[in-house]
């Protein structure tokens, strides 16, 4: 106020509050005025909000583990297919698709088989972890969803597309172990180097109706690492698909 040559009473008049209110702001640094009052006070004093109320600005900025949440979507289907395409296209080291069926990828991503083949040829590791189509958890999930395109059918469609890729040193595919199936079907993790898209499956909803988080790794032991470790644990106990018979 001194630099702006304003007294508490003059500032109060500019902001539209009482002089006592200004005095309380000065006396108590933890007292945060209403947003409109903060804006008017900053204009009157010719300073940025960060100078007067740094805590407000800090609270608006993501710090620590919160920085890893890039964006959230109330529905997986509301995340544009172009966002998936950019993450897949930008990945250089690792693509890990740990959805229970991974079926939607083949629909949403144009020429997905060709894209994966180019990634493999460039040295990118590509992994698919999916549920076993004959597992009890799969049958139970089909009863819960009660949709025409069943879970087991969606898994087999993914298997058909993977077969088109053929054998490749960098391509790996597994079924999650039957003991892990419940944990797998309730949470999908898709990793693209240091980015991940995560979908916790809600109650009776199919995947595209469940929420989605876009995460990016910034800290050790943060959200990205926690979900990645979950997927890696399921992978570690998974059964290589080529050694597992799949009923027609």
C-alpha positions as CSV (number, residue, x, y, z in Angstrom):
1,X,0.0,0.0,0.0
2,X,2.9,2.3,0.8
3,X,4.3,1.8,-2.7
4,X,1.0,2.6,-4.3
5,X,0.5,5.6,-2.0
6,X,-2.7,4.3,-0.6
7,X,-4.0,4.1,2.9
8,X,-6.0,1.1,4.2
9,X,-9.1,3.3,4.0
10,X,-8.4,4.4,0.4
11,X,-7.7,0.8,-0.7
12,X,-11.0,-0.2,1.0
13,X,-12.8,2.3,-1.1
14,X,-11.2,1.0,-4.3
15,X,-12.1,-2.6,-3.5
16,X,-15.5,-1.9,-2.0
17,X,-14.9,-3.3,1.5
18,X,-14.6,-1.7,4.9
19,X,-11.3,-0.4,6.3
20,X,-11.4,-3.0,9.1
21,X,-11.5,-5.7,6.4
22,X,-8.3,-4.4,4.9
23,X,-6.8,-4.3,8.3
24,X,-7.7,-8.0,8.8
25,X,-6.1,-8.9,5.5
26,X,-2.9,-7.3,6.6
27,X,-2.9,-8.8,10.0
28,X,-3.7,-12.4,9.0
29,X,-1.7,-13.8,6.1
30,X,-3.9,-16.9,6.1
31,X,-7.0,-14.9,5.5
32,X,-7.9,-15.3,1.8
33,X,-10.3,-12.7,0.4
34,X,-12.9,-13.5,-2.2
35,X,-11.6,-13.8,-5.8
36,X,-13.2,-10.6,-7.0
37,X,-11.9,-8.6,-4.0
38,X,-8.4,-10.0,-4.6
39,X,-8.6,-8.9,-8.2
40,X,-9.7,-5.4,-7.3
41,X,-7.0,-5.1,-4.7
42,X,-4.3,-6.2,-7.1
43,X,-5.5,-3.7,-9.7
44,X,-5.5,-0.9,-7.1
45,X,-2.0,-1.7,-5.9
46,X,-0.6,-2.5,-9.3
47,X,0.8,-5.9,-8.2
48,X,0.3,-9.6,-9.1
49,X,-1.9,-11.8,-6.9
50,X,1.1,-14.0,-6.2
51,X,2.8,-11.1,-4.3
52,X,-0.2,-10.6,-2.0
53,X,-1.6,-14.1,-1.6
54,X,1.0,-16.6,-2.8
55,X,-0.9,-19.5,-1.2
56,X,-3.8,-19.0,-3.6
57,X,-1.5,-19.3,-6.6
58,X,0.3,-22.3,-5.1
59,X,-3.0,-24.1,-4.5
60,X,-3.9,-23.6,-8.2
61,X,-0.7,-25.1,-9.4
62,X,-0.1,-28.8,-9.4
63,X,2.9,-29.7,-7.3
64,X,4.5,-33.1,-6.4
65,X,2.5,-36.1,-7.3
66,X,-0.4,-34.0,-8.5
67,X,1.6,-32.9,-11.5
68,X,1.3,-36.4,-12.8
69,X,-2.4,-36.0,-13.5
70,X,-2.3,-34.4,-16.9
71,X,-6.1,-34.7,-17.6
72,X,-9.1,-36.6,-16.4
73,X,-12.1,-37.7,-18.5
74,X,-15.5,-38.7,-17.0
75,X,-15.8,-41.4,-19.7
76,X,-13.0,-43.2,-21.5
77,X,-14.9,-42.6,-24.8
78,X,-14.6,-38.8,-24.2
79,X,-10.8,-39.0,-24.6
80,X,-10.3,-38.3,-28.3
81,X,-8.9,-41.2,-30.4
82,X,-6.3,-38.6,-31.7
83,X,-5.0,-38.4,-28.1
84,X,-4.5,-42.1,-28.1
85,X,-2.9,-41.9,-31.5
86,X,-0.4,-39.3,-30.4
87,X,0.7,-41.2,-27.4
88,X,1.1,-44.4,-29.4
89,X,2.9,-42.5,-32.2
90,X,5.3,-40.7,-29.8
91,X,6.3,-43.8,-27.8
92,X,9.8,-45.0,-28.7
93,X,10.6,-47.6,-26.0
94,X,7.5,-49.1,-24.6
95,X,3.9,-49.8,-25.5
96,X,2.0,-51.8,-22.9
97,X,-1.7,-52.4,-23.4
98,X,-3.1,-54.0,-20.2
99,X,-6.8,-53.7,-20.8
100,X,-8.9,-56.8,-20.2
101,X,-9.9,-57.1,-23.9
102,X,-8.0,-54.2,-25.6
103,X,-10.7,-54.6,-28.3
104,X,-11.5,-50.9,-28.8
105,X,-8.0,-50.1,-29.9
106,X,-8.4,-51.9,-33.2
107,X,-11.6,-49.9,-33.9
108,X,-10.4,-46.5,-32.8
109,X,-6.9,-46.4,-34.2
110,X,-6.7,-46.4,-38.0
111,X,-4.4,-49.1,-39.5
112,X,-3.4,-50.1,-35.9
113,X,-1.7,-53.3,-37.1
114,X,0.5,-51.4,-39.4
115,X,1.3,-48.8,-36.7
116,X,2.3,-51.5,-34.3
117,X,4.4,-53.2,-37.0
118,X,6.3,-49.9,-37.6
119,X,6.8,-49.5,-33.8
120,X,8.2,-53.0,-33.5
121,X,10.5,-52.5,-36.5
122,X,11.9,-49.3,-34.9
123,X,12.8,-51.3,-31.7
124,X,9.8,-50.4,-29.5
125,X,8.7,-53.1,-27.1
126,X,5.0,-53.9,-27.5
127,X,3.1,-55.9,-24.9
128,X,-0.5,-57.0,-24.6
129,X,-2.0,-58.3,-21.4
130,X,-5.6,-59.5,-21.6
131,X,-8.1,-61.7,-19.8
132,X,-8.4,-65.4,-20.6
133,X,-11.6,-65.7,-22.7
134,X,-12.4,-69.0,-21.0
135,X,-11.8,-67.8,-17.4
136,X,-14.6,-67.8,-14.9
137,X,-14.1,-64.1,-14.3
138,X,-14.7,-63.5,-18.0
139,X,-17.9,-65.4,-17.9
140,X,-19.0,-63.5,-14.7
141,X,-18.2,-60.2,-16.4
142,X,-20.3,-61.1,-19.4
143,X,-23.3,-61.7,-17.2
144,X,-22.7,-58.4,-15.5
145,X,-22.4,-56.4,-18.7
146,X,-25.1,-58.3,-20.5
147,X,-24.2,-56.9,-23.9
148,X,-24.3,-58.6,-27.3
149,X,-20.6,-58.2,-28.0
150,X,-19.4,-60.4,-25.1
151,X,-16.1,-60.0,-23.2
152,X,-14.8,-63.3,-24.6
153,X,-15.6,-62.3,-28.2
154,X,-13.8,-58.9,-27.7
155,X,-10.8,-60.8,-26.5
156,X,-10.8,-63.1,-29.4
157,X,-11.0,-60.2,-31.8
158,X,-7.8,-58.8,-30.2
159,X,-6.2,-62.2,-30.6
160,X,-7.1,-62.3,-34.3
161,X,-5.5,-58.9,-34.9
162,X,-2.4,-59.9,-33.0
163,X,-2.1,-63.0,-35.2
164,X,-2.0,-60.6,-38.2
165,X,1.1,-59.0,-36.7
166,X,2.9,-62.4,-36.8
167,X,5.9,-63.2,-34.7
168,X,8.3,-60.5,-33.8
169,X,11.1,-60.3,-31.2
170,X,9.6,-57.2,-29.6
171,X,6.0,-58.4,-29.4
172,X,4.7,-60.2,-26.3
173,X,1.2,-61.2,-25.3
174,X,-0.1,-62.9,-22.2
175,X,-3.4,-63.8,-20.5
176,X,-3.6,-62.6,-16.9
177,X,-3.5,-65.5,-14.4
178,X,-6.9,-66.7,-13.3
179,X,-6.1,-65.7,-9.8
180,X,-5.4,-62.1,-11.0
181,X,-8.4,-61.9,-13.3
182,X,-10.6,-60.0,-10.8
183,X,-8.0,-57.3,-10.3
184,X,-7.3,-57.1,-14.0
185,X,-10.9,-56.8,-15.2
186,X,-11.5,-53.9,-12.7
187,X,-8.6,-51.7,-13.9
188,X,-7.1,-51.1,-17.3
189,X,-3.6,-49.6,-17.7
190,X,-2.2,-48.5,-21.0
191,X,1.4,-47.3,-21.0
192,X,3.3,-45.3,-23.6
193,X,6.9,-44.7,-22.4
194,X,6.4,-42.2,-19.5
195,X,2.7,-41.6,-20.2
196,X,-0.2,-43.8,-19.1
197,X,-4.0,-43.9,-19.6
198,X,-5.8,-45.6,-16.7
199,X,-9.4,-46.7,-16.5
200,X,-11.0,-47.9,-13.3
201,X,-14.0,-49.9,-14.3
202,X,-17.2,-48.9,-12.5
203,X,-19.8,-51.4,-11.4
204,X,-21.7,-52.7,-14.4
205,X,-20.3,-50.3,-16.9
206,X,-18.3,-51.3,-19.9
207,X,-14.9,-49.8,-20.4
208,X,-15.9,-46.8,-22.6
209,X,-18.4,-45.7,-20.0
210,X,-15.9,-45.7,-17.2
211,X,-13.6,-42.7,-16.3
212,X,-10.1,-42.3,-17.6
213,X,-6.9,-40.6,-16.2
214,X,-4.0,-39.4,-18.3
215,X,-0.8,-39.7,-16.2
216,X,2.8,-38.6,-16.9
217,X,5.7,-39.7,-14.8
218,X,7.4,-36.9,-12.9
219,X,8.2,-38.4,-9.5
220,X,9.3,-41.8,-8.1
221,X,6.5,-43.6,-6.4
222,X,3.8,-41.4,-7.8
223,X,0.5,-42.1,-9.5
224,X,2.2,-43.2,-12.7
225,X,4.5,-45.7,-10.9
226,X,1.7,-47.1,-8.7
227,X,-0.5,-48.0,-11.7
228,X,2.5,-49.2,-13.7
229,X,3.6,-51.5,-10.9
230,X,0.0,-52.9,-10.8
231,X,0.2,-53.8,-14.5
232,X,3.7,-55.2,-14.2
233,X,2.7,-57.4,-11.3
234,X,-0.2,-58.9,-13.3
235,X,2.2,-59.3,-16.3
236,X,4.7,-61.1,-14.1
237,X,2.2,-63.9,-13.4
238,X,0.6,-63.9,-16.8
239,X,0.5,-66.9,-19.1
240,X,2.1,-66.6,-22.6
241,X,-0.8,-66.8,-25.0
242,X,1.0,-69.1,-27.5
243,X,1.1,-71.8,-24.8
244,X,-2.5,-71.5,-23.8
245,X,-5.3,-73.2,-25.7
246,X,-8.2,-70.9,-26.6
247,X,-11.6,-72.5,-27.0
248,X,-13.4,-71.5,-30.2
